Amino acid sequence: MATWFWILAWSLSILTITGNGFIIFLVCNKRQLRTKTNAFVVSLAVADFCVGTSTVPSLFACKMATVCDPQARSSWIHLIRWPFAFASVMSLCSLVLDRYFAVVKPLHYLTLMTHRRIVQLVLLSWTIPAAVIALPLLYLTFKVPLLLEAFSWSVAILFGLIPCLMLIFCFSSMLSLVYKHHRAARIVAKQLSFNHHVSLHEIRERSAVKMMAVVISLFLVCYAIALRCTLICVLKLQETCGDTEYKIILLLLNSAANPFAYAFYKRDIRNELRKLLKQSSLKTVKTLY
């Protein structure tokens, strides 16, 4: 692999670990951030953190080893990386589903997203990838080709096709609703001659949609190549895709960018970051004087 790849991959890996580690630390240490939505944020951050810690180091170890093919589907480096990448996909779907109910069905949100259901969704985000990753492990043990084929189909459907369709549907529904509410609010504002009136619920809707727009767009762009490779393997068009370098970079880019999306577009996390920056600036001033 080229030098540019290792420089970029290690840089993104460090950024992924630092950014997601900070989000985990922030949410776990601030009581006001321990909300239902942030449970999914932490689950996604943990998955992305593990992507950062497992992807490049395992690939580098494979490069150093004499018997290791990073292009092979059953290579041990993929078995280290795949569970966390799949958990990241599932955690993102859970987060988007939570925001979908909050924006599209706000009156039913509390009954739909109970504490028990949140725990169930977070557990499913990790148990489904663990169950799917057991297929290539069984293949390595029993050498049954059907297991590897079942794994390819499972990845294509569970972590490719269904998440993409679900994310597009949820985002388009939220965007359509926010546009309707914004249009209705403008009409009411004109009638009341009070153009600066914006409801708190509308602000929350816009904030949620902005965050989802960034996260979902990054996911669709970054996982497009991975989905292409999965379809090639499933349809048996060729043995390998030969695009491991690009898939690794895009996977890390997606995991590294998610914390910045929370920091800029999730209001509660953004407010806590501002408080931390103010506190650190005050401490700096005090030490100087």
Backbone as CSV, one residue per row, in Angstrom:
resi,resn,N_x,N_y,N_z,CA_x,CA_y,CA_z,C_x,C_y,C_z
1,MET,0.837,-1.203,0.000,0.000,0.000,0.000,0.870,1.250,0.000
2,ALA,0.370,2.308,-0.660,1.162,3.520,-0.860,1.362,4.289,0.440
3,THR,2.384,5.151,0.422,2.709,5.957,1.611,1.580,6.919,1.955
4,TRP,0.950,7.500,0.911,-0.136,8.453,1.145,-1.279,7.807,1.929
5,PHE,-1.509,6.517,1.642,-2.592,5.806,2.326,-2.324,5.700,3.824
6,TRP,-1.095,5.309,4.188,-0.785,5.129,5.607,-0.808,6.448,6.364
7,ILE,-0.325,7.516,5.735,-0.350,8.837,6.390,-1.781,9.278,6.637
8,LEU,-2.615,9.176,5.601,-4.014,9.584,5.715,-4.790,8.673,6.659
9,ALA,-4.547,7.372,6.555,-5.274,6.406,7.387,-4.956,6.583,8.866
10,TRP,-3.678,6.733,9.213,-3.309,6.932,10.620,-3.837,8.269,11.148
11,SER,-3.821,9.303,10.307,-4.333,10.626,10.720,-5.828,10.549,11.018
12,LEU,-6.582,9.912,10.120,-8.026,9.764,10.325,-8.324,8.859,11.511
13,SER,-7.483,7.855,11.718,-7.671,6.947,12.851,-7.511,7.698,14.171
14,ILE,-6.474,8.518,14.265,-6.240,9.319,15.480,-7.384,10.309,15.695
15,LEU,-7.840,10.935,14.596,-8.954,11.888,14.676,-10.237,11.188,15.120
16,THR,-10.465,9.986,14.617,-11.650,9.203,14.981,-11.637,8.844,16.464
17,ILE,-10.499,8.374,16.939,-10.373,7.980,18.348,-10.538,9.190,19.261
18,THR,-9.890,10.305,18.909,-9.952,11.510,19.738,-11.357,12.105,19.781
19,GLY,-11.961,12.279,18.601,-13.283,12.903,18.524,-14.360,12.095,19.211
20,ASN,-14.425,10.810,18.903,-15.462,9.964,19.504,-15.198,9.703,20.982
21,GLY,-13.922,9.603,21.340,-13.584,9.454,22.761,-14.030,10.661,23.565
22,PHE,-13.870,11.850,22.987,-14.298,13.072,23.677,-15.819,13.117,23.828
23,ILE,-16.557,12.707,22.786,-18.024,12.680,22.858,-18.487,11.715,23.939
24,ILE,-17.876,10.537,24.011,-18.224,9.554,25.052,-17.958,10.136,26.434
25,PHE,-16.786,10.739,26.602,-16.411,11.340,27.881,-17.375,12.457,28.268
26,LEU,-17.718,13.311,27.303,-18.582,14.470,27.574,-19.978,14.035,28.013
27,VAL,-20.571,13.116,27.272,-21.939,12.674,27.578,-21.985,11.919,28.904
28,CYS,-20.990,11.088,29.158,-20.977,10.291,30.391,-20.700,11.131,31.635
29,ASN,-20.020,12.265,31.479,-19.650,13.084,32.627,-20.586,14.261,32.874
30,LYS,-21.468,14.562,31.943,-22.421,15.662,32.112,-23.820,15.091,32.281
31,ARG,-24.368,15.267,33.469,-25.677,14.685,33.777,-26.771,15.174,32.831
32,GLN,-26.707,16.463,32.441,-27.732,17.040,31.578,-27.697,16.475,30.152
33,LEU,-26.597,15.803,29.810,-26.486,15.202,28.481,-26.945,13.748,28.456
34,ARG,-27.302,13.201,29.614,-27.739,11.805,29.667,-29.218,11.696,29.296
35,THR,-29.503,11.922,28.019,-30.873,11.890,27.495,-31.084,10.630,26.664
36,LYS,-32.323,10.434,26.233,-32.647,9.261,25.426,-31.879,9.275,24.105
37,THR,-31.898,10.416,23.443,-31.208,10.518,22.149,-29.710,10.293,22.297
38,ASN,-29.132,10.845,23.358,-27.685,10.719,23.552,-27.245,9.299,23.894
39,ALA,-28.196,8.446,24.279,-27.857,7.025,24.455,-27.459,6.422,23.109
40,PHE,-28.178,6.816,22.051,-27.836,6.359,20.704,-26.564,7.037,20.200
41,VAL,-26.383,8.296,20.583,-25.163,9.021,20.207,-23.933,8.333,20.800
42,VAL,-24.020,7.933,22.077,-22.906,7.253,22.729,-22.662,5.882,22.096
43,SER,-23.738,5.159,21.778,-23.593,3.859,21.121,-22.870,4.008,19.786
44,LEU,-23.250,5.025,19.016,-22.593,5.284,17.731,-21.144,5.720,17.934
45,ALA,-20.913,6.557,18.950,-19.554,7.033,19.230,-18.647,5.878,19.667
46,VAL,-19.181,4.950,20.457,-18.391,3.780,20.890,-18.032,2.913,19.679
47,ALA,-19.017,2.701,18.793,-18.759,1.906,17.587,-17.697,2.577,16.711
48,ASP,-17.824,3.897,16.518,-16.846,4.632,15.708,-15.478,4.663,16.375
49,PHE,-15.459,4.770,17.696,-14.193,4.728,18.447,-13.492,3.383,18.215
50,CYS,-14.270,2.316,18.253,-13.701,0.980,18.022,-13.255,0.803,16.572
51,VAL,-13.953,1.452,15.645,-13.513,1.439,14.245,-12.131,2.071,14.129
52,GLY,-11.944,3.200,14.829,-10.660,3.889,14.807,-9.536,3.078,15.432
53,THR,-9.852,2.349,16.495,-8.806,1.586,17.198,-8.495,0.249,16.533
54,SER,-9.402,-0.269,15.708,-9.217,-1.613,15.148,-8.824,-1.630,13.674
55,THR,-9.275,-0.660,12.906,-9.124,-0.744,11.447,-7.672,-0.635,10.979
56,VAL,-7.041,0.513,11.249,-5.676,0.741,10.753,-4.644,-0.137,11.473
57,PRO,-4.701,-0.269,12.810,-3.726,-1.152,13.472,-3.763,-2.591,12.962
58,SER,-4.961,-3.144,12.734,-5.059,-4.521,12.227,-4.525,-4.618,10.800
59,LEU,-4.793,-3.595,9.993,-4.285,-3.589,8.618,-2.764,-3.466,8.599
60,PHE,-2.236,-2.663,9.512,-0.782,-2.498,9.602,-0.125,-3.803,10.060
61,ALA,-0.778,-4.489,11.013,-0.272,-5.786,11.477,-0.299,-6.806,10.348
62,CYS,-1.332,-6.731,9.514,-1.434,-7.627,8.362,-0.306,-7.354,7.373
63,LYS,0.032,-6.078,7.201,1.119,-5.713,6.284,2.461,-6.257,6.798
64,MET,2.633,-6.215,8.109,3.874,-6.695,8.704,3.971,-8.222,8.688
65,ALA,2.811,-8.887,8.720,2.793,-10.362,8.733,3.145,-10.911,7.356
66,THR,3.713,-12.078,7.335,4.106,-12.691,6.061,2.937,-13.402,5.387
67,VAL,2.025,-13.953,6.193,0.878,-14.679,5.635,-0.405,-13.919,5.977
68,CYS,-0.758,-12.990,5.094,-1.985,-12.207,5.310,-2.362,-11.530,4.001
69,ASP,-3.613,-11.706,3.582,-4.122,-11.081,2.362,-5.276,-10.159,2.726
70,PRO,-5.051,-8.825,2.735,-6.113,-7.897,3.130,-7.281,-7.840,2.153
71,GLN,-7.077,-8.384,0.925,-8.150,-8.373,-0.070,-9.126,-9.528,0.112
72,ALA,-8.697,-10.593,0.795,-9.547,-11.779,0.957,-10.688,-11.498,1.919
73,ARG,-11.888,-11.971,1.561,-13.067,-11.706,2.393,-12.987,-12.380,3.753
74,SER,-12.320,-13.513,3.811,-12.250,-14.266,5.066,-10.988,-13.957,5.867
75,SER,-10.274,-12.887,5.480,-9.059,-12.515,6.198,-9.396,-12.095,7.620
76,TRP,-8.502,-12.400,8.569,-8.767,-12.120,9.984,-8.868,-10.621,10.269
77,ILE,-8.253,-9.777,9.438,-8.325,-8.329,9.702,-9.749,-7.805,9.495
78,HIS,-10.480,-8.427,8.551,-11.867,-8.018,8.342,-12.745,-8.440,9.517
79,LEU,-12.428,-9.579,10.095,-13.201,-10.060,11.249,-13.007,-9.158,12.463
80,ILE,-11.899,-8.413,12.504,-11.678,-7.440,13.577,-12.422,-6.146,13.290
81,ARG,-12.421,-5.730,12.030,-13.004,-4.445,11.659,-14.517,-4.499,11.465
82,TRP,-15.004,-5.558,10.826,-16.412,-5.636,10.450,-17.403,-5.465,11.601
83,PRO,-17.233,-6.127,12.750,-18.249,-5.992,13.809,-18.503,-4.538,14.210
84,PHE,-17.445,-3.748,14.321,-17.596,-2.353,14.746,-18.168,-1.484,13.631
85,ALA,-17.782,-1.776,12.384,-18.358,-1.036,11.250,-19.849,-1.324,11.132
86,PHE,-20.239,-2.589,11.316,-21.657,-2.955,11.264,-22.420,-2.357,12.449
87,ALA,-21.801,-2.351,13.632,-22.436,-1.753,14.809,-22.625,-0.249,14.609
88,SER,-21.692,0.391,13.913,-21.815,1.813,13.598,-23.024,2.069,12.705
89,VAL,-23.225,1.206,11.706,-24.380,1.329,10.802,-25.681,1.169,11.574
90,MET,-25.758,0.143,12.413,-26.971,-0.126,13.178,-27.248,0.979,14.199
91,SER,-26.198,1.494,14.832,-26.362,2.578,15.813,-26.848,3.851,15.135
92,LEU,-26.344,4.107,13.928,-26.808,5.271,13.170,-28.283,5.142,12.823
93,CYS,-28.692,3.944,12.419,-30.112,3.706,12.108,-30.988,3.926,13.338
94,SER,-30.528,3.474,14.506,-31.282,3.673,15.752,-31.393,5.155,16.090
95,LEU,-30.296,5.895,15.903,-30.294,7.336,16.173,-31.255,8.073,15.247
96,VAL,-31.224,7.731,13.964,-32.110,8.379,12.988,-33.568,8.024,13.272
97,LEU,-33.821,6.780,13.656,-35.187,6.361,13.998,-35.706,7.151,15.196
98,ASP,-34.845,7.363,16.190,-35.222,8.163,17.357,-35.585,9.587,16.958
99,ARG,-34.767,10.203,16.113,-35.027,11.577,15.658,-36.256,11.633,14.752
100,TYR,-36.496,10.568,13.998,-37.681,10.503,13.133,-38.951,10.564,13.970
101,PHE,-39.020,9.762,15.030,-40.193,9.775,15.903,-40.339,11.116,16.618
102,ALA,-39.211,11.712,17.023,-39.255,12.997,17.737,-39.779,14.117,16.858
103,VAL,-39.447,14.084,15.566,-39.846,15.158,14.649,-41.199,14.884,14.006
104,VAL,-41.398,13.672,13.508,-42.613,13.342,12.750,-43.778,12.980,13.665
105,LYS,-43.488,12.314,14.797,-44.552,11.908,15.725,-44.229,12.390,17.146
106,PRO,-44.157,13.710,17.357,-43.744,14.229,18.673,-44.730,13.899,19.799
107,LEU,-46.023,13.775,19.482,-47.017,13.479,20.521,-46.931,12.037,21.008
108,HIS,-46.388,11.158,20.184,-46.277,9.738,20.541,-44.846,9.345,20.905
109,TYR,-43.937,10.322,20.921,-42.520,10.015,21.121,-42.278,9.326,22.472
110,LEU,-42.871,9.853,23.538,-42.622,9.307,24.873,-43.146,7.885,25.030
111,THR,-44.241,7.579,24.340,-44.784,6.214,24.419,-44.039,5.254,23.498
112,LEU,-43.536,5.781,22.385,-42.786,4.936,21.450,-41.367,4.659,21.934
113,MET,-40.689,5.714,22.393,-39.286,5.586,22.802,-39.187,5.550,24.324
114,THR,-39.608,4.455,24.895,-39.493,4.260,26.340,-38.055,3.848,26.681
115,HIS,-37.750,3.860,27.980,-36.409,3.469,28.420,-36.104,2.028,28.008
116,ARG,-37.093,1.161,28.135,-36.902,-0.252,27.773,-36.630,-0.400,26.286
117,ARG,-37.367,0.358,25.451,-37.181,0.249,23.999,-35.825,0.787,23.570
118,ILE,-35.355,1.822,24.239,-34.035,2.375,23.928,-32.944,1.344,24.214
119,VAL,-33.062,0.687,25.373,-32.096,-0.365,25.726,-32.137,-1.488,24.694
120,GLN,-33.348,-1.863,24.252,-33.500,-2.928,23.263,-32.843,-2.547,21.937
121,LEU,-33.051,-1.300,21.498,-32.470,-0.844,20.235,-30.944,-0.795,20.296
122,VAL,-30.413,-0.325,21.424,-28.952,-0.270,21.583,-28.365,-1.682,21.588
123,LEU,-29.029,-2.597,22.289,-28.552,-3.993,22.315,-28.624,-4.637,20.934
124,LEU,-29.699,-4.362,20.195,-29.835,-4.901,18.843,-28.751,-4.362,17.916
125,SER,-28.365,-3.089,18.150,-27.324,-2.471,17.325,-25.992,-3.203,17.439
126,TRP,-25.812,-3.935,18.532,-24.554,-4.662,18.743,-24.709,-6.179,18.581
127,THR,-25.883,-6.713,18.916,-26.061,-8.174,18.822,-26.248,-8.641,17.381
128,ILE,-26.917,-7.852,16.548,-27.101,-8.238,15.142,-25.760,-8.331,14.419
129,PRO,-24.863,-7.320,14.530,-23.528,-7.482,13.925,-22.759,-8.678,14.470
130,ALA,-22.885,-8.928,15.787,-22.189,-10.079,16.380,-22.705,-11.389,15.800
131,ALA,-24.016,-11.472,15.569,-24.595,-12.692,14.997,-24.160,-12.886,13.546
132,VAL,-24.104,-11.786,12.796,-23.713,-11.875,11.376,-22.240,-12.229,11.245
133,ILE,-21.402,-11.658,12.113,-19.955,-11.915,12.032,-19.629,-13.360,12.420
134,ALA,-20.581,-14.040,13.065,-20.352,-15.448,13.415,-20.311,-16.331,12.173
135,LEU,-20.920,-15.889,11.067,-20.954,-16.694,9.839,-19.556,-16.916,9.248
136,PRO,-18.741,-15.843,9.038,-17.378,-16.106,8.538,-16.502,-16.856,9.536
137,LEU,-16.773,-16.692,10.829,-16.032,-17.457,11.836,-16.336,-18.952,11.707
138,LEU,-17.611,-19.256,11.469,-18.000,-20.653,11.248,-17.412,-21.181,9.949
139,TYR,-17.318,-20.303,8.946,-16.715,-20.716,7.663,-15.248,-21.085,7.846
140,LEU,-14.522,-20.284,8.643,-13.117,-20.587,8.895,-12.937,-21.909,9.634
141,THR,-13.967,-22.274,10.413,-13.895,-23.525,11.190,-14.296,-24.741,10.357
142,PHE,-15.440,-24.625,9.630,-15.999,-25.796,8.940,-15.774,-25.790,7.425
143,LYS,-15.309,-24.636,6.878,-15.011,-24.517,5.445,-16.219,-24.862,4.563
144,VAL,-17.385,-24.361,4.948,-18.602,-24.555,4.158,-18.850,-23.281,3.351
145,PRO,-18.741,-23.321,2.022,-18.887,-22.109,1.194,-20.230,-21.398,1.369
146,LEU,-21.264,-22.174,1.708,-22.600,-21.591,1.884,-22.615,-20.549,3.005
147,LEU,-21.792,-20.739,4.030,-21.730,-19.791,5.148,-21.185,-18.442,4.693
148,LEU,-20.182,-18.469,3.834,-19.612,-17.224,3.330,-20.589,-16.509,2.406
149,GLU,-21.340,-17.282,1.630,-22.364,-16.692,0.762,-23.496,-16.082,1.585
150,ALA,-23.896,-16.779,2.654,-24.934,-16.252,3.551,-24.464,-14.968,4.220
151,PHE,-23.181,-14.918,4.565,-22.611,-13.717,5.162,-22.667,-12.547,4.193
152,SER,-22.305,-12.782,2.940,-22.318,-11.716,1.929,-23.726,-11.170,1.715
153,TRP,-24.695,-12.069,1.639,-26.082,-11.636,1.472,-26.581,-10.876,2.702
154,SER,-26.214,-11.335,3.886,-26.618,-10.656,5.128,-26.062,-9.247,5.192
155,VAL,-24.784,-9.094,4.818,-24.151,-7.769,4.823,-24.828,-6.856,3.821
156,ALA,-25.095,-7.375,2.626,-25.716,-6.569,1.573,-27.103,-6.071,1.970
157,ILE,-27.870,-6.942,2.638,-29.257,-6.584,2.986,-29.327,-5.816,4.306
158,LEU,-28.721,-6.377,5.369,-28.864,-5.803,6.710,-28.058,-4.529,6.912
159,PHE,-26.870,-4.449,6.292,-25.995,-3.299,6.529,-25.776,-2.444,5.285
160,GLY,-26.501,-2.771,4.222,-26.377,-2.001,2.993,-27.702,-1.472,2.502
161,LEU,-28.520,-2.376,1.974,-29.774,-1.984,1.334,-30.784,-1.394,2.320
162,ILE,-31.080,-2.128,3.392,-32.095,-1.675,4.359,-31.701,-0.355,5.036
163,PRO,-30.462,-0.209,5.567,-30.094,1.078,6.175,-30.181,2.256,5.213
164,CYS,-29.736,2.066,3.971,-29.786,3.168,3.000,-31.222,3.605,2.728
165,LEU,-32.109,2.645,2.481,-33.516,2.956,2.218,-34.175,3.595,3.437
166,MET,-33.878,3.056,4.618,-34.461,3.580,5.851,-34.001,5.010,6.127
167,LEU,-32.702,5.263,5.969,-32.159,6.601,6.236,-32.713,7.621,5.264
168,ILE,-32.818,7.253,3.992,-33.370,8.171,2.985,-34.832,8.468,3.281
169,PHE,-35.615,7.420,3.637,-37.036,7.616,3.947,-37.227,8.510,5.167
170,CYS,-36.499,8.217,6.255,-36.645,9.003,7.486,-36.236,10.457,7.275
171,PHE,-35.134,10.668,6.575,-34.665,12.036,6.360,-35.614,12.815,5.462
172,SER,-36.103,12.192,4.390,-37.034,12.887,3.494,-38.338,13.220,4.210
173,SER,-38.795,12.331,5.097,-40.024,12.593,5.870,-39.826,13.752,6.836
174,MET,-38.664,13.772,7.527,-38.370,14.869,8.454,-38.219,16.186,7.724
175,LEU,-37.539,16.166,6.590,-37.325,17.385,5.805,-38.641,17.939,5.288
176,SER,-39.509,17.062,4.822,-40.818,17.483,4.317,-41.664,18.109,5.422
177,LEU,-41.652,17.492,6.612,-42.435,18.011,7.733,-41.910,19.361,8.209
178,VAL,-40.600,19.495,8.312,-39.995,20.758,8.750,-40.312,21.870,7.763
179,TYR,-40.281,21.541,6.476,-40.610,22.547,5.448,-42.061,22.993,5.575
180,LYS,-42.966,22.033,5.820,-44.390,22.383,5.992,-44.591,23.252,7.222
181,HIS,-43.939,22.892,8.347,-44.064,23.682,9.578,-43.489,25.082,9.395
182,HIS,-42.363,25.171,8.717,-41.727,26.474,8.480,-42.615,27.353,7.605
183,ARG,-43.212,26.751,6.591,-44.102,27.505,5.708,-45.344,27.978,6.451
184,ALA,-45.927,27.097,7.277,-47.106,27.473,8.065,-46.768,28.563,9.073
185,ALA,-45.586,28.471,9.689,-45.163,29.479,10.674,-44.971,30.840,10.021
186,ARG,-44.468,30.866,8.800,-44.283,32.129,8.084,-45.618,32.777,7.755
187,ILE,-46.596,31.942,7.383,-47.938,32.477,7.071,-48.577,33.078,8.319
188,VAL,-48.473,32.327,9.448,-49.030,32.828,10.718,-48.311,34.093,11.161
189,ALA,-46.989,34.112,10.986,-46.196,35.282,11.386,-46.597,36.518,10.594
190,LYS,-46.873,36.340,9.318,-47.292,37.472,8.490,-48.658,37.977,8.908
191,GLN,-49.545,37.039,9.231,-50.891,37.424,9.670,-50.857,38.181,10.990
192,LEU,-49.943,37.803,11.864,-49.830,38.451,13.175,-48.873,39.633,13.165
193,SER,-48.244,39.879,11.998,-47.253,40.958,11.873,-46.144,40.816,12.911
194,PHE,-45.710,39.565,13.078,-44.673,39.284,14.079,-43.696,38.297,13.445
195,ASN,-42.882,38.812,12.547,-42.063,37.980,11.674,-40.936,37.258,12.392
196,HIS,-40.602,37.648,13.615,-39.479,37.037,14.314,-39.904,35.914,15.250
197,HIS,-41.161,35.545,15.187,-41.660,34.493,16.069,-41.296,33.126,15.508
198,VAL,-40.547,32.370,16.266,-40.193,30.992,15.894,-40.359,30.124,17.131
199,SER,-41.134,29.065,17.005,-41.392,28.207,18.163,-40.163,27.387,18.514
200,LEU,-40.095,26.995,19.797,-38.980,26.176,20.270,-38.982,24.824,19.574
201,HIS,-40.179,24.276,19.337,-40.275,22.975,18.671,-39.731,23.049,17.252
202,GLU,-40.007,24.178,16.562,-39.513,24.350,15.198,-37.987,24.432,15.168
203,ILE,-37.408,25.118,16.169,-35.944,25.220,16.261,-35.337,23.836,16.468
204,ARG,-35.948,23.041,17.352,-35.460,21.690,17.606,-35.567,20.820,16.352
205,GLU,-36.672,20.985,15.610,-36.848,20.233,14.375,-35.735,20.552,13.383
206,ARG,-35.463,21.853,13.211,-34.421,22.260,12.259,-33.056,21.727,12.689
207,SER,-32.779,21.814,13.986,-31.499,21.330,14.501,-31.342,19.833,14.248
208,ALA,-32.411,19.070,14.496,-32.372,17.621,14.284,-32.171,17.283,12.816
209,VAL,-32.881,18.029,11.940,-32.776,17.760,10.506,-31.389,18.120,9.973
210,LYS,-30.817,19.216,10.458,-29.462,19.598,10.033,-28.442,18.533,10.414
211,MET,-28.531,18.058,11.667,-27.598,17.022,12.121,-27.768,15.743,11.303
212,MET,-29.032,15.346,11.068,-29.290,14.138,10.293,-28.828,14.292,8.851
213,ALA,-28.963,15.498,8.290,-28.531,15.739,6.906,-27.035,15.490,6.756
214,VAL,-26.259,16.004,7.713,-24.800,15.837,7.668,-24.414,14.373,7.859
215,VAL,-24.963,13.744,8.899,-24.584,12.361,9.247,-25.008,11.380,8.158
216,ILE,-26.252,11.522,7.662,-26.757,10.596,6.645,-26.020,10.784,5.316
217,SER,-25.766,12.035,4.929,-25.038,12.298,3.676,-23.652,11.671,3.708
218,LEU,-22.960,11.850,4.836,-21.631,11.249,4.982,-21.700,9.729,4.898
219,PHE,-22.708,9.164,5.554,-22.859,7.709,5.546,-23.081,7.198,4.128
220,LEU,-24.003,7.807,3.391,-24.331,7.344,2.045,-23.142,7.463,1.101
221,VAL,-22.404,8.567,1.228,-21.231,8.769,0.367,-20.126,7.773,0.717
222,CYS,-19.838,7.650,2.013,-18.719,6.813,2.455,-18.987,5.321,2.300
223,TYR,-20.252,4.903,2.395,-20.550,3.482,2.303,-20.947,3.050,0.889
224,ALA,-20.946,3.993,-0.064,-21.322,3.655,-1.436,-20.350,2.640,-2.032
225,ILE,-19.033,2.857,-1.811,-18.022,1.943,-2.359,-18.098,0.580,-1.674
226,ALA,-18.322,0.588,-0.356,-18.436,-0.681,0.378,-19.644,-1.480,-0.103
227,LEU,-20.766,-0.777,-0.363,-21.971,-1.448,-0.852,-21.738,-2.007,-2.254
228,ARG,-21.014,-1.255,-3.065,-20.678,-1.723,-4.424,-19.877,-3.025,-4.347
229,CYS,-18.874,-3.046,-3.448,-18.037,-4.235,-3.298,-18.852,-5.428,-2.809
230,THR,-19.768,-5.176,-1.883,-20.620,-6.253,-1.358,-21.490,-6.849,-2.454
231,LEU,-22.056,-5.986,-3.301,-22.895,-6.456,-4.405,-22.072,-7.260,-5.412
232,ILE,-20.826,-6.830,-5.650,-19.941,-7.571,-6.554,-19.691,-8.976,-6.024
233,CYS,-19.450,-9.077,-4.701,-19.202,-10.391,-4.082,-20.455,-11.260,-4.085
234,VAL,-21.612,-10.629,-3.811,-22.868,-11.380,-3.757,-23.241,-11.920,-5.134
235,LEU,-23.095,-11.077,-6.162,-23.453,-11.478,-7.529,-22.356,-12.288,-8.209
236,LYS,-21.211,-12.455,-7.472,-20.083,-13.254,-7.968,-19.543,-12.739,-9.303
237,LEU,-19.460,-11.407,-9.426,-18.924,-10.802,-10.643,-17.410,-10.945,-10.704
238,GLN,-16.764,-10.896,-9.533,-15.331,-11.148,-9.444,-14.991,-11.559,-8.020
239,GLU,-13.804,-12.126,-7.816,-13.432,-12.679,-6.512,-13.206,-11.593,-5.476
240,THR,-12.449,-10.541,-5.834,-12.187,-9.421,-4.929,-12.470,-8.102,-5.630
241,CYS,-12.643,-7.043,-4.842,-12.958,-5.729,-5.405,-11.705,-4.916,-5.724
242,GLY,-10.629,-5.151,-4.960,-9.390,-4.426,-5.186,-9.447,-2.965,-4.795
243,ASP,-10.355,-2.614,-3.894,-10.497,-1.206,-3.482,-10.405,-1.047,-1.961
244,THR,-9.608,-1.910,-1.323,-9.500,-1.883,0.139,-9.035,-0.526,0.652
245,GLU,-8.066,0.087,-0.023,-7.530,1.371,0.421,-8.623,2.430,0.501
246,TYR,-9.445,2.529,-0.546,-10.492,3.552,-0.586,-11.586,3.266,0.432
247,LYS,-11.919,1.983,0.610,-12.949,1.629,1.596,-12.505,1.976,3.014
248,ILE,-11.236,1.715,3.318,-10.707,2.013,4.646,-10.739,3.513,4.913
249,ILE,-10.302,4.313,3.939,-10.268,5.769,4.094,-11.675,6.326,4.293
250,LEU,-12.631,5.851,3.496,-14.004,6.356,3.601,-14.671,5.908,4.897
251,LEU,-14.377,4.683,5.323,-14.904,4.198,6.602,-14.414,5.063,7.752
252,LEU,-13.110,5.360,7.771,-12.534,6.201,8.820,-13.045,7.633,8.729
253,LEU,-13.212,8.128,7.506,-13.714,9.495,7.314,-15.117,9.643,7.885
254,ASN,-15.960,8.648,7.653,-17.314,8.677,8.193,-17.301,8.652,9.717
255,SER,-16.484,7.783,10.303,-16.411,7.674,11.765,-15.777,8.904,12.400
256,ALA,-14.829,9.535,11.690,-14.161,10.728,12.222,-15.048,11.959,12.143
257,ALA,-15.926,12.007,11.142,-16.754,13.204,10.931,-17.983,13.259,11.843
258,ASN,-18.460,12.105,12.294,-19.676,12.090,13.118,-19.592,12.966,14.373
259,PRO,-18.498,12.925,15.162,-18.427,13.789,16.360,-18.527,15.276,16.036
260,PHE,-17.992,15.686,14.888,-18.072,17.097,14.499,-19.504,17.482,14.126
261,ALA,-20.252,16.512,13.571,-21.664,16.757,13.267,-22.448,16.995,14.553
262,TYR,-22.157,16.191,15.612,-22.831,16.400,16.900,-22.449,17.764,17.477
263,ALA,-21.160,18.090,17.398,-20.649,19.322,18.014,-21.260,20.569,17.377
264,PHE,-21.477,20.530,16.074,-21.970,21.714,15.374,-23.499,21.780,15.311
265,TYR,-24.180,20.631,15.234,-25.610,20.645,14.955,-26.484,20.075,16.071
266,LYS,-25.913,19.437,17.086,-26.736,18.967,18.207,-26.644,19.994,19.325
267,ARG,-27.752,20.625,19.640,-27.748,21.819,20.474,-27.211,21.589,21.871
268,ASP,-27.606,20.488,22.519,-27.164,20.270,23.900,-25.659,20.021,23.982
269,ILE,-25.119,19.253,23.031,-23.675,19.008,23.012,-22.921,20.282,22.652
270,ARG,-23.458,21.052,21.714,-22.830,22.327,21.337,-22.772,23.286,22.512
271,ASN,-23.858,23.358,23.284,-23.888,24.248,24.450,-22.870,23.831,25.512
272,GLU,-22.738,22.531,25.723,-21.754,22.044,26.699,-20.328,22.329,26.243
273,LEU,-20.097,22.220,24.944,-18.773,22.536,24.402,-18.443,24.015,24.609
274,ARG,-19.442,24.876,24.426,-19.236,26.310,24.654,-18.884,26.595,26.106
275,LYS,-19.591,25.918,27.009,-19.300,26.098,28.436,-17.881,25.662,28.775
276,LEU,-17.475,24.528,28.209,-16.117,24.039,28.454,-15.066,25.004,27.913
277,LEU,-15.326,25.557,26.732,-14.390,26.515,26.135,-14.294,27.789,26.968
278,LYS,-15.450,28.253,27.491,-15.452,29.437,28.344,-14.681,29.196,29.635
279,GLN,-14.919,28.019,30.227,-14.218,27.676,31.464,-12.710,27.573,31.251
280,SER,-12.314,26.956,30.144,-10.883,26.820,29.862,-10.238,28.162,29.560
281,SER,-10.976,29.058,28.882,-10.434,30.389,28.576,-10.289,31.222,29.840
282,LEU,-11.275,31.079,30.767,-11.185,31.807,32.056,-10.006,31.318,32.888
283,LYS,-9.801,29.988,32.884,-8.668,29.437,33.627,-7.354,29.916,33.039
284,THR,-7.303,30.022,31.718,-6.082,30.501,31.061,-5.780,31.949,31.431
285,VAL,-6.854,32.764,31.434,-6.703,34.183,31.810,-6.227,34.321,33.242
286,LYS,-6.800,33.511,34.140,-6.418,33.568,35.547,-4.953,33.181,35.761
287,THR,-4.512,32.171,35.025,-3.109,31.740,35.163,-2.147,32.795,34.623
288,LEU,-2.577,33.511,33.604,-1.728,34.558,33.030,-1.608,35.776,33.950
289,TYR,-2.699,36.079,34.647,-2.698,37.259,35.513,-2.633,36.873,37.000
